[in-house]
Amino acid sequence: MSFTVVWAAIALAGLAKLRPVQQETHQNLATLSSEVEQLQTRVNRAWRKVELGLDSTQSDTAIRESLNYVPFNQLGVVFEEPATPRE
């Protein structure tokens, strides 16, 4: 009987330690879902802005440009003005 009580206490202690992790994971998932929803809204707006006369390649290119899309195997380049002009 006491063996079962000890195992139950260990299990409850483990669950108590895992609860904050589960809550944080749930919160992160909710944040991620919100970000995905916002991105989907941007994509839908971009699709609506694309002219109907464009072929699929032109449409994809126009959408990627408007969303500043960079494929995973390429680096994004950001041009900045120098802080001090060169002499």
HUCORQUI-V781927 format. One record per backbone hydrogen bond with DSSP energy under -1.0 kcal/mol. CO is the residue of the C=O (numbers start at 0). NH is the residue of the N-H. Records with the same first field share a line. If there is no record, write none. Layout:
CO=NH / NH
This chain:
0=4
1=5
2=6
3=7
4=8
5=9
6=10
7=11
8=12
9=13
10=14
11=15
12=16
13=17
14=18
17=21
18=22
19=23
20=24
21=25
22=26
23=27
24=28
25=29
26=30
27=31
28=32
29=33
30=34
31=35
32=36
33=37
34=38
35=39
36=40
37=41
38=42
39=43
40=44
41=45
42=46
43=47
44=48
45=49
50=53
54=58
55=59
56=60
57=61
58=62
59=63
60=64
61=65
62=66
63=68
70=73
